[in-house]
Amino acid sequence: MVALLAPIVAKAADMSPPAKLPENADPGLGPIFEQAGPEGRVKLWVIVQRDKGLATPNERARALDAFARTYDPHAIERRRLRRSRPGLFDVDDLPIPATWVEAIRVTGAEIVVESRWTPGVSAWVTRDELIHLASLPFVERLQPVARGGRRLPLDPVEPIAPSPSASAKSLVGFYGEAEEQLGQIGLIALHDRGYTGAGVRIGVLDTGYRRTHEVFNDPAHSLEVIAEWDFVNDDPNTAPELGDEWNQHEHGTVILGAIAAYQPNVLVGSAPDAAFILAKVEDVLAEYPLEEDWFAAGLEFIEQHGGDLATSSVVIFDHYSQQELDGQTSVMARAINTATDNGLHVCQGVGNNGHDADPATSTLVTPADAFRAITVGSVDDAGATAWFTSDGPTADGRQKPEVLARGVNTRTVSPWLDSGTDGRDGASMATPLVCGAVACLVQAHPSWSVEQLRTHLFLHSSRYLALGEPDPLFVDGFGIADALAANEEDCNGNGTADPIDLASGASGDCNGNALPDECDVASLHSADAAADGLPDECTECSTGPACPGEVANLQLSKQAPDLILAWDAALDAAEYSVRRDETAPSAGTTEVGRSPSSSWTDPNALLDPPDPAYYIVRGLTAGGVAGP
């Protein structure tokens, strides 16, 4: 009888409810582990404490000083010119402590990447290992790694191999088949001014790169690669290699070709004189080609190696809802926010999910929702909006996409041959054209902040110039980019350069960001709730009692350091500002926080506030802030 009952007991044990997840584990991990089975592994984020174990200002200062001495000089110079956070480095830049990484590894977790900015590591983990990870004192939370991939259109238009007809077509001019698409965005004219991307480092996040094509190997003008890393295979080779799927390199190669090609009268790219940092972050053979940890690590790699800008068309579908596309929820969007805080311009494809005429609906995909990514949509050669280009708005109502370029039959290299060209469709093909325009503008104006460049690019795009506003349907943004016009440094279009407007007093600059106030408002960089032409951060609302949408009188003190850390971490990468009240809730206030649009006092100062101190937090709801 016992023998007969044994299978039944075993089956009942198998059907028993799974053990409850630890409190710091995302509830969404439960179904994923159930699907994986008792011994199955799940890829998740192990999010660690943001302070990296450095509890005092002195500890942080010493660690940051040592870290800065090892950093790439080009990256330091870019940060000096364009970083919007105070100083050159902060705790987000520091690596995860080696002792923490080892403690994670000892649980049995198979570590994939370490991310300074997230901050945390991604790892393949069993349910039992998750229990051990959750108990580590430095682990804040455990959450799934979002996974996804591209969406059509991706199919090539007719490939063009070398032939007499192709040679005849190349006679159209120096840029060959790229002439129309570059001319459409004013880029050939900017090249004629001498700005071709020279001295600029472009990071590319994509599938891999076949660099044997003749457009990359002109004897007098070969492709310059500063650094590369394959985050899929964890090796330093982003070219096709043994074990890769036959088309692994395809998409990345055509993206690189649209920017870097140099074969006069055949094909010349959007920034032919730039140098490149290549990150392979997609596995086309996998069920989920893109995983957000690869993207985050790749973007950090580009920034750390001195990138001036990064270009990406990789996106995550389905994992994040439209309500979560608020610029601060997805790991990828938050990574872009940190990159742009550090002065790295980022161009991101909007996606290929189609659009409609309803401004209340959105087909956006992350990380196109990132606050200061230049999000790019598609048009054809006649300037008509491509049927497939995705539309916004973001969950918090921001304009996305912001600019457009040619994404229909965009000419680039053949990814299969060492000669010949190809035509491709998609926002992913419009994005490298805008990336080239940004690279040339960086060469022309290396000290332009991320917000300055965005403003000049947006306010000189076709729709804004014609109608004086971005698209209220969130399809066309500010219109087709015009690189030459953006270069003129006249964001208000009054015929006078912005620095002269500011120096003469013709325009104000109340927030001190080197842009006329009217340009801040027009580019949507700053809100203008009062409709008085002034950015909201400069109006009475920001210096008096709490404005609508603010949380007033949040009291913090040195006696509650854990609360302060949690509060600061909750605000990280959010669009917010903070004002400190030194005496009482209704007294005058001083600015002590930061937002993506402004550089204020070091946010690390929030770890050691005056006692007592009251804070007014703007841009969040009361439920979004931990109170004492």
C-alpha positions as CSV (number, residue, x, y, z in Angstrom):
1,M,0.0,0.0,0.0
2,V,2.8,2.4,0.9
3,A,4.4,1.7,-2.5
4,L,1.2,2.4,-4.3
5,L,0.7,5.7,-2.4
6,A,4.2,6.9,-3.2
7,P,3.5,8.2,-6.7
8,I,0.4,10.0,-5.5
9,V,2.3,11.7,-2.7
10,A,5.1,12.7,-5.1
11,K,2.5,14.1,-7.5
12,A,0.8,16.0,-4.7
13,A,4.2,17.5,-3.7
14,D,4.8,18.6,-7.3
15,M,1.4,20.4,-7.2
16,S,2.0,22.2,-4.0
17,P,2.0,26.0,-4.3
18,P,5.4,27.5,-4.9
19,A,7.2,29.1,-2.0
20,K,6.3,32.7,-1.4
21,L,8.8,35.1,-3.0
22,P,10.8,37.3,-0.7
23,E,9.5,40.8,-0.1
24,N,12.2,42.5,-2.1
25,A,11.4,40.3,-5.2
26,D,9.2,41.6,-8.0
27,P,5.9,39.7,-8.0
28,G,6.3,39.3,-11.7
29,L,9.1,36.8,-11.0
30,G,6.6,34.3,-9.6
31,P,5.0,33.2,-12.9
32,I,8.3,33.3,-14.6
33,F,9.8,30.8,-12.1
34,E,6.7,28.6,-12.3
35,Q,7.2,28.4,-16.1
36,A,10.9,27.6,-15.7
37,G,10.3,24.7,-13.3
38,P,11.9,23.8,-10.0
39,E,15.5,23.7,-11.3
40,G,15.0,26.2,-14.1
41,R,17.0,29.4,-14.3
42,V,15.5,32.9,-14.8
43,K,17.4,35.9,-15.9
44,L,16.9,38.7,-13.4
45,W,18.3,42.0,-12.1
46,V,20.0,42.0,-8.7
47,I,19.5,45.7,-7.9
48,V,22.0,46.8,-5.2
49,Q,22.2,49.9,-3.0
50,R,22.9,53.0,-4.9
51,D,25.6,54.2,-2.4
52,K,27.8,51.2,-3.4
53,G,28.6,50.8,0.3
54,L,30.1,54.3,0.7
55,A,28.0,55.8,3.5
56,T,29.9,59.0,4.2
57,P,30.9,62.0,1.9
58,N,34.5,61.4,2.6
59,E,34.3,57.8,1.5
60,R,32.6,58.8,-1.7
61,A,35.0,61.5,-2.4
62,R,38.0,59.2,-2.0
63,A,36.4,56.6,-4.2
64,L,35.5,59.1,-6.9
65,D,38.9,60.6,-6.9
66,A,40.5,57.2,-7.5
67,F,38.0,56.3,-10.2
68,A,38.5,59.6,-12.1
69,R,42.2,58.9,-12.4
70,T,41.5,55.8,-14.5
71,Y,38.9,57.3,-16.8
72,D,39.2,57.9,-20.6
73,P,40.5,61.5,-21.2
74,H,38.0,62.0,-24.1
75,A,35.2,61.0,-21.8
76,I,36.4,63.4,-19.1
77,E,36.5,66.3,-21.5
78,R,33.0,65.5,-22.8
79,R,31.8,65.5,-19.2
80,R,33.6,68.8,-18.5
81,L,31.9,70.4,-21.5
82,R,28.4,69.0,-21.4
83,R,27.6,67.1,-18.1
84,S,24.4,68.4,-16.5
85,R,25.0,66.9,-13.0
86,P,27.3,68.7,-10.6
87,G,31.0,67.8,-10.8
88,L,32.5,65.3,-13.2
89,F,31.6,62.1,-11.4
90,D,29.2,60.8,-8.9
91,V,28.3,57.6,-7.1
92,D,26.4,56.3,-10.1
93,D,29.8,56.0,-12.0
94,L,31.4,53.8,-9.4
95,P,31.6,50.0,-10.2
96,I,29.6,47.5,-8.1
97,P,32.0,46.6,-5.2
98,A,33.9,43.4,-6.0
99,T,32.9,41.9,-2.7
100,W,29.3,42.3,-3.5
101,V,29.7,40.7,-7.0
102,E,31.5,37.8,-5.3
103,A,28.8,37.4,-2.7
104,I,26.2,37.2,-5.6
105,R,28.3,34.6,-7.4
106,V,28.7,32.5,-4.3
107,T,24.9,31.9,-4.2
108,G,25.3,30.0,-7.5
109,A,23.9,32.8,-9.6
110,E,25.4,32.9,-13.1
111,I,26.4,36.6,-13.6
112,V,25.9,38.1,-17.1
113,V,26.7,41.8,-16.8
114,E,27.5,44.3,-14.2
115,S,25.9,47.7,-14.6
116,R,27.2,50.7,-12.6
117,W,24.2,52.9,-13.5
118,T,21.3,50.5,-12.8
119,P,23.0,49.7,-10.3
120,G,23.2,46.0,-10.1
121,V,24.1,42.8,-12.0
122,S,22.0,40.6,-14.3
123,A,22.2,36.9,-13.6
124,W,20.6,33.5,-14.4
125,V,19.2,32.3,-11.1
126,T,17.2,29.4,-9.7
127,R,14.4,29.9,-7.2
128,D,16.6,28.7,-4.4
129,E,19.4,31.1,-5.4
130,L,16.9,33.9,-5.5
131,I,16.0,33.3,-1.8
132,H,19.7,33.6,-0.9
133,L,20.2,36.7,-3.0
134,A,17.2,38.4,-1.4
135,S,18.8,38.0,2.0
136,L,22.1,39.7,1.1
137,P,22.3,43.0,3.0
138,F,23.2,45.2,0.0
139,V,20.4,43.8,-2.3
140,E,17.6,46.3,-2.7
141,R,15.3,44.3,-5.0
142,L,15.1,41.5,-7.6
143,Q,13.3,42.0,-10.8
144,P,13.0,40.4,-14.3
145,V,15.4,41.4,-17.1
146,A,13.1,42.8,-19.8
147,R,13.5,40.9,-23.1
148,G,12.3,41.7,-26.6
149,G,13.3,42.4,-30.1
150,R,12.7,44.2,-33.4
151,R,9.5,44.5,-35.3
152,L,9.1,44.7,-39.1
153,P,9.7,46.3,-41.6
154,L,13.2,44.9,-41.9
155,D,13.2,43.2,-45.3
156,P,15.7,44.6,-47.7
157,V,14.7,46.4,-50.9
158,E,16.4,45.1,-54.0
159,P,20.1,44.7,-53.2
160,I,22.3,46.4,-55.8
161,A,25.6,44.7,-56.7
162,P,28.3,46.5,-58.8
163,S,27.1,46.8,-62.4
164,P,27.2,49.2,-65.3
165,S,23.8,50.6,-64.2
166,A,25.0,51.1,-60.6
167,S,28.1,52.9,-61.9
168,A,25.9,55.2,-64.0
169,K,23.7,55.9,-61.0
170,S,26.8,56.8,-59.0
171,L,27.4,59.8,-61.3
172,V,24.8,61.8,-59.4
173,G,27.5,63.2,-57.2
174,F,30.1,62.7,-54.6
175,Y,27.7,61.1,-52.1
176,G,26.5,58.5,-54.7
177,E,23.2,56.8,-53.6
178,A,23.2,58.6,-50.3
179,E,22.9,62.1,-51.9
180,E,19.1,62.4,-51.6
181,Q,18.8,61.2,-48.0
182,L,21.6,63.4,-46.8
183,G,20.4,66.4,-48.7
184,Q,16.9,66.0,-47.3
185,I,18.2,66.8,-43.8
186,G,20.6,69.6,-44.8
187,L,23.6,67.5,-44.1
188,I,25.5,67.8,-47.3
189,A,25.5,71.6,-46.9
190,L,26.8,71.2,-43.3
191,H,29.6,68.9,-44.6
192,D,30.4,71.6,-47.1
193,R,31.1,73.9,-44.1
194,G,33.8,71.4,-43.0
195,Y,31.8,69.5,-40.4
196,T,31.9,65.8,-41.3
197,G,32.2,64.3,-37.8
198,A,36.0,64.5,-37.6
199,G,37.2,64.1,-34.0
200,V,33.8,62.8,-32.8
201,R,33.3,59.4,-31.4
202,I,30.0,57.6,-32.2
203,G,28.8,54.6,-30.3
204,V,26.6,52.1,-32.1
205,L,24.3,49.6,-30.3
206,D,23.2,46.8,-32.6
207,T,23.6,43.2,-33.8
208,G,27.2,43.0,-35.0
209,Y,29.3,44.5,-37.8
210,R,30.8,43.0,-40.9
211,R,33.6,45.5,-41.8
212,T,35.2,43.9,-44.8
213,H,33.0,45.9,-47.3
214,E,35.0,48.3,-49.5
215,V,33.2,51.4,-48.2
216,F,34.9,50.8,-44.9
217,N,38.4,50.1,-46.4
218,D,39.3,53.0,-48.7
219,P,43.2,53.0,-48.5
220,A,43.1,56.8,-47.8
221,H,40.0,56.7,-45.5
222,S,39.5,53.5,-43.6
223,L,37.0,53.0,-40.8
224,E,38.4,53.9,-37.3
225,V,37.1,51.8,-34.5
226,I,38.2,53.0,-31.0
227,A,36.8,50.1,-29.0
228,E,34.3,47.2,-29.4
229,W,32.7,44.6,-27.3
230,D,30.3,41.7,-27.9
231,F,27.9,41.6,-25.0
232,V,26.1,38.6,-26.3
233,N,29.2,36.3,-26.3
234,D,31.2,38.4,-23.8
235,D,34.2,38.9,-26.0
236,P,36.0,41.8,-27.8
237,N,34.9,40.9,-31.3
238,T,31.8,42.4,-32.8
239,A,32.4,41.0,-36.3
240,P,30.9,37.7,-37.5
241,E,32.4,34.8,-35.6
242,L,32.1,31.0,-35.2
243,G,28.7,30.1,-33.8
244,D,26.9,33.2,-34.9
245,E,23.7,32.9,-36.9
246,W,24.2,33.5,-40.6
247,N,22.5,36.9,-40.5
248,Q,23.8,38.0,-37.0
249,H,25.7,40.9,-38.5
250,E,23.1,42.1,-41.0
251,H,21.3,44.9,-39.2
252,G,24.3,46.3,-37.5
253,T,26.3,46.4,-40.7
254,V,23.6,48.4,-42.6
255,I,23.4,50.9,-39.7
256,L,27.1,51.4,-39.6
257,G,27.2,51.8,-43.4
258,A,24.6,54.6,-43.3
259,I,26.9,56.6,-41.0
260,A,30.4,55.5,-41.9
261,A,30.5,54.6,-45.5
262,Y,33.2,56.3,-47.6
263,Q,33.3,55.4,-51.3
264,P,33.0,58.6,-53.3
265,N,30.4,58.6,-56.2
266,V,29.0,55.3,-54.8
267,L,28.1,55.8,-51.1
268,V,29.2,58.3,-48.5
269,G,27.7,58.2,-45.0
270,S,26.2,60.8,-42.7
271,A,29.4,61.3,-40.6
272,P,32.2,59.7,-42.7
273,D,35.0,61.2,-40.7
274,A,33.9,60.1,-37.3
275,A,35.5,57.3,-35.2
276,F,33.4,54.5,-33.8
277,I,32.7,52.5,-30.6
278,L,30.8,49.3,-31.4
279,A,28.6,47.3,-29.1
280,K,27.0,44.1,-30.1
281,V,23.8,43.8,-27.9
282,E,21.4,41.6,-29.9
283,D,21.3,37.8,-30.5
284,V,19.2,37.2,-33.6
285,L,19.1,33.5,-33.0
286,A,17.5,33.8,-29.6
287,E,13.8,33.8,-28.9
288,Y,14.3,37.2,-27.4
289,P,17.0,38.9,-29.5
290,L,17.4,41.9,-27.2
291,E,17.8,41.8,-23.5
292,E,17.9,45.1,-21.6
293,D,21.0,44.3,-19.6
294,W,23.1,44.0,-22.8
295,F,21.8,47.5,-23.8
296,A,22.6,49.1,-20.5
297,A,26.1,47.6,-20.4
298,G,26.7,48.6,-24.0
299,L,25.7,52.2,-23.4
300,E,28.0,52.4,-20.3
301,F,30.8,51.0,-22.4
302,I,30.3,53.7,-25.1
303,E,30.3,56.5,-22.4
304,Q,33.3,55.0,-20.6
305,H,35.3,54.9,-23.8
306,G,34.8,58.6,-24.6
307,G,31.7,58.4,-26.9
308,D,30.2,61.8,-27.8
309,L,27.0,60.2,-28.9
310,A,25.3,56.9,-29.3
311,T,22.8,55.6,-31.8
312,S,20.3,52.8,-31.3
313,S,17.2,51.4,-32.9
314,V,17.0,48.4,-30.5
315,V,13.7,48.4,-28.5
316,I,11.8,46.2,-26.0
317,F,8.2,45.1,-26.9
318,D,5.5,44.0,-24.6
319,H,7.4,43.8,-21.3
320,Y,6.5,47.4,-20.4
321,S,3.0,48.7,-20.8
322,Q,2.2,52.1,-22.4
323,Q,1.6,53.4,-18.9
324,E,5.2,52.6,-18.0
325,L,6.7,54.5,-20.9
326,D,7.3,57.5,-18.8
327,G,11.0,58.0,-19.3
328,Q,12.0,56.6,-15.9
329,T,10.6,53.1,-15.6
330,S,12.5,50.9,-18.0
331,V,16.1,50.1,-17.4
332,M,17.0,51.1,-20.9
333,A,15.3,54.5,-20.6
334,R,17.0,55.2,-17.3
335,A,20.4,54.2,-18.8
336,I,19.8,56.8,-21.5
337,N,18.9,59.4,-18.9
338,T,22.2,58.8,-17.1
339,A,24.1,58.9,-20.3
340,T,22.6,62.2,-21.3
341,D,23.2,63.6,-17.8
342,N,26.9,62.9,-18.6
343,G,26.8,64.8,-21.9
344,L,26.4,61.9,-24.2
345,H,23.9,62.7,-27.0
346,V,21.7,59.7,-27.8
347,C,19.7,59.1,-31.0
348,Q,17.0,56.4,-30.7
349,G,14.6,55.0,-33.2
350,V,10.9,55.4,-32.4
351,G,9.9,52.0,-33.6
352,N,7.9,50.5,-36.5
353,N,4.5,49.9,-34.9
354,G,2.5,52.2,-37.1
355,H,0.5,55.3,-36.1
356,D,-2.9,56.8,-36.1
357,A,-4.6,60.2,-35.9
358,D,-5.6,59.8,-32.3
359,P,-3.3,61.8,-29.9
360,A,-4.6,59.8,-27.0
361,T,-3.1,56.5,-28.2
362,S,0.5,55.6,-28.6
363,T,2.5,52.8,-30.3
364,L,5.8,53.9,-28.7
365,V,8.3,51.4,-27.4
366,T,11.1,51.8,-24.9
367,P,13.7,53.3,-24.7
368,A,12.2,55.8,-27.2
369,D,10.5,57.3,-24.1
370,A,13.8,58.4,-22.5
371,F,13.7,62.0,-21.4
372,R,16.5,63.5,-23.6
373,A,17.0,60.9,-26.2
374,I,16.6,62.4,-29.7
375,T,13.8,60.1,-30.8
376,V,13.6,59.6,-34.6
377,G,10.7,58.7,-36.9
378,S,10.6,58.0,-40.6
379,V,9.7,59.7,-43.9
380,D,10.1,58.7,-47.5
381,D,12.1,60.5,-50.2
382,A,9.3,63.0,-50.8
383,G,9.0,63.8,-47.1
384,A,5.8,61.9,-46.4
385,T,5.5,60.2,-43.1
386,A,6.2,56.5,-43.4
387,W,3.2,54.2,-42.7
388,F,5.1,52.2,-40.2
389,T,6.6,54.8,-38.0
390,S,5.5,54.7,-34.4
391,D,3.8,57.6,-32.6
392,G,3.6,59.0,-29.1
393,P,3.0,60.5,-26.7
394,T,4.9,59.1,-23.8
395,A,2.9,58.1,-20.7
396,D,3.6,61.5,-19.2
397,G,2.5,63.4,-22.3
398,R,5.8,64.3,-23.9
399,Q,6.3,64.7,-27.7
400,K,7.9,61.5,-29.3
401,P,9.1,61.1,-32.0
402,E,10.8,64.5,-32.1
403,V,12.5,64.6,-35.5
404,L,12.2,62.7,-38.8
405,A,14.6,61.5,-41.5
406,R,14.4,59.1,-44.5
407,G,13.5,55.6,-43.4
408,V,12.1,54.3,-46.7
409,N,14.5,52.7,-49.1
410,T,17.4,54.3,-47.2
411,R,20.6,53.6,-49.1
412,T,23.4,51.8,-47.3
413,V,26.0,49.0,-47.8
414,S,25.2,45.4,-48.7
415,P,25.7,43.4,-45.6
416,W,26.4,40.2,-47.6
417,L,29.1,41.3,-50.1
418,D,32.3,43.3,-49.9
419,S,30.9,45.7,-52.5
420,G,27.5,47.0,-53.6
421,T,24.7,48.8,-51.9
422,D,21.3,48.0,-50.4
423,G,18.1,49.8,-49.5
424,R,16.3,49.3,-46.2
425,D,13.1,50.5,-44.5
426,G,12.5,51.4,-40.8
427,A,13.0,53.9,-38.1
428,S,16.3,52.1,-37.6
429,M,17.4,53.5,-41.0
430,A,16.3,57.1,-40.3
431,T,18.1,57.1,-36.9
432,P,21.7,56.8,-38.3
433,L,21.1,59.7,-40.6
434,V,20.1,61.9,-37.7
435,C,23.0,60.5,-35.7
436,G,25.3,61.7,-38.4
437,A,23.8,65.2,-38.3
438,V,24.3,65.2,-34.5
439,A,27.9,64.1,-34.9
440,C,28.6,67.0,-37.3
441,L,26.9,69.5,-34.9
442,V,29.0,68.1,-32.1
443,Q,32.1,68.8,-34.2
444,A,30.9,72.3,-34.9
445,H,29.7,73.0,-31.3
446,P,31.5,70.7,-28.9
447,S,30.3,72.7,-25.8
448,W,26.6,72.5,-26.6
449,S,24.8,70.7,-23.9
450,V,22.5,67.9,-24.7
451,E,19.6,70.3,-24.2
452,Q,21.1,73.0,-26.4
453,L,21.7,70.6,-29.3
454,R,18.2,69.2,-28.9
455,T,16.7,72.6,-28.9
456,H,18.6,73.8,-32.0
457,L,17.8,70.6,-33.9
458,F,14.1,70.7,-33.0
459,L,13.4,74.4,-33.6
460,H,15.0,74.2,-37.0
461,S,13.0,71.2,-38.2
462,S,10.5,71.5,-41.0
463,R,7.2,71.3,-39.2
464,Y,8.2,73.8,-36.5
465,L,9.5,76.2,-39.0
466,A,6.3,76.0,-41.1
467,L,3.7,75.9,-38.3
468,G,5.4,77.1,-35.2
469,E,4.6,74.1,-33.1
470,P,5.3,70.3,-32.9
471,D,2.7,67.8,-34.2
472,P,-0.3,67.7,-31.8
473,L,-1.0,64.2,-33.0
474,F,2.5,63.0,-31.8
475,V,3.4,61.5,-35.2
476,D,5.8,64.0,-36.9
477,G,7.3,65.7,-33.9
478,F,9.0,68.9,-34.9
479,G,9.4,67.6,-38.5
480,I,12.3,66.7,-40.8
481,A,15.6,67.6,-39.3
482,D,17.8,70.3,-41.0
483,A,21.4,70.1,-39.8
484,L,22.6,73.2,-41.5
485,A,19.9,75.4,-40.0
486,A,20.5,73.9,-36.6
487,N,24.1,74.9,-36.9
488,E,23.3,78.6,-37.2
489,E,22.7,78.9,-33.4
490,D,19.6,81.0,-33.7
491,C,16.9,79.0,-31.9
492,N,14.3,81.8,-31.9
493,G,14.8,82.5,-35.6
494,N,15.2,86.3,-35.2
495,G,18.3,86.5,-37.3
496,T,20.6,87.1,-34.4
497,A,22.8,84.4,-32.8
498,D,21.6,83.3,-29.4
499,P,24.7,84.4,-27.5
500,I,24.2,87.9,-28.8
501,D,20.5,87.8,-27.9
502,L,21.5,86.8,-24.4
503,A,24.4,89.3,-24.0
504,S,22.3,92.2,-25.3
505,G,19.3,91.4,-23.1
506,A,17.1,90.9,-26.1
507,S,16.4,87.4,-24.7
508,G,16.4,86.2,-21.1
509,D,18.0,83.1,-19.7
510,C,16.4,82.7,-16.3
511,N,17.5,79.2,-15.7
512,G,21.1,79.8,-16.8
513,N,21.3,77.0,-19.5
514,A,22.6,79.3,-22.3
515,L,19.3,79.1,-24.2
516,P,16.9,82.0,-24.6
517,D,13.8,81.4,-22.4
518,E,11.5,81.4,-25.4
519,C,13.5,78.5,-26.9
520,D,13.2,76.5,-23.7
521,V,9.5,76.8,-23.9
522,A,9.2,76.2,-27.6
523,S,11.3,73.1,-27.6
524,L,9.3,71.7,-24.7
525,H,12.5,71.6,-22.6
526,S,10.6,73.7,-20.0
527,A,6.9,73.8,-19.2
528,D,5.1,77.1,-19.3
529,A,1.9,76.5,-17.3
530,A,1.3,80.2,-16.9
531,A,1.6,80.8,-20.7
532,D,3.8,83.8,-20.0
533,G,6.7,82.8,-22.2
534,L,8.9,82.0,-19.2
535,P,10.0,78.5,-18.1
536,D,8.0,77.4,-15.1
537,E,11.2,77.0,-13.1
538,C,11.7,80.8,-13.3
539,T,8.2,81.9,-12.2
540,E,6.8,82.7,-8.8
541,C,5.5,79.2,-8.4
542,S,9.1,77.9,-8.0
543,T,10.0,80.3,-5.2
544,G,6.8,80.5,-3.2
545,P,4.6,77.9,-1.6
546,A,4.3,74.5,-3.2
547,C,3.0,74.6,-6.8
548,P,0.3,72.3,-8.1
549,G,1.9,68.8,-8.4
550,E,4.4,69.5,-5.6
551,V,4.7,67.7,-2.3
552,A,5.2,70.3,0.4
553,N,6.9,70.0,3.7
554,L,8.6,66.7,3.5
555,Q,10.9,66.6,6.6
556,L,14.2,64.7,6.5
557,S,17.0,64.7,9.0
558,K,20.4,63.3,9.8
559,Q,18.7,61.0,12.3
560,A,17.0,59.1,9.4
561,P,19.9,58.3,6.9
562,D,18.2,55.2,5.6
563,L,15.0,57.1,4.7
564,I,17.1,59.8,3.0
565,L,18.9,57.2,0.9
566,A,15.6,55.5,-0.1
567,W,14.1,58.9,-0.9
568,D,17.0,60.0,-3.1
569,A,17.1,56.6,-4.9
570,A,13.3,56.9,-5.6
571,L,13.9,60.2,-7.3
572,D,16.9,59.1,-9.3
573,A,16.4,59.7,-13.0
574,A,12.9,61.2,-12.4
575,E,12.0,64.6,-13.8
576,Y,11.9,66.5,-10.6
577,S,13.2,69.5,-8.7
578,V,13.7,70.0,-5.1
579,R,13.7,73.1,-2.9
580,R,14.9,73.2,0.6
581,D,13.3,75.2,3.4
582,E,15.8,76.1,6.0
583,T,13.5,77.2,8.8
584,A,9.8,76.4,8.4
585,P,7.5,74.9,5.8
586,S,6.2,78.3,4.7
587,A,9.5,80.2,4.7
588,G,11.7,81.1,1.7
589,T,13.4,78.2,0.0
590,T,16.6,77.5,-1.8
591,E,17.3,75.0,-4.6
592,V,19.2,71.9,-3.6
593,G,18.0,69.2,-6.0
594,R,18.4,68.5,-9.7
595,S,16.3,67.6,-12.7
596,P,17.2,66.3,-16.2
597,S,16.9,69.9,-17.4
598,S,18.9,71.7,-14.8
599,S,22.2,71.4,-12.9
600,W,21.8,72.3,-9.3
601,T,23.5,71.3,-6.1
602,D,25.1,67.8,-5.8
603,P,22.3,65.3,-5.1
604,N,24.6,63.5,-2.8
605,A,24.2,66.5,-0.4
606,L,20.8,65.1,0.2
607,L,22.4,62.4,2.3
608,D,23.6,64.9,4.8
609,P,20.9,67.7,5.0
610,P,20.7,70.4,7.7
611,D,18.7,69.4,10.7
612,P,15.9,70.1,10.7
613,A,15.2,70.5,7.0
614,Y,12.0,70.6,5.0
615,Y,11.8,69.8,1.3
616,I,9.4,70.7,-1.4
617,V,9.5,68.1,-4.2
618,R,8.1,69.1,-7.5
619,G,7.2,66.8,-10.3
620,L,6.0,63.9,-8.2
621,T,2.8,63.0,-6.4
622,A,2.7,62.6,-2.7
623,G,2.4,58.8,-3.1
624,G,5.7,58.8,-5.0
625,V,7.9,60.0,-2.1
626,A,8.7,58.2,1.1
627,G,8.0,60.4,4.0
628,P,9.2,60.2,7.6
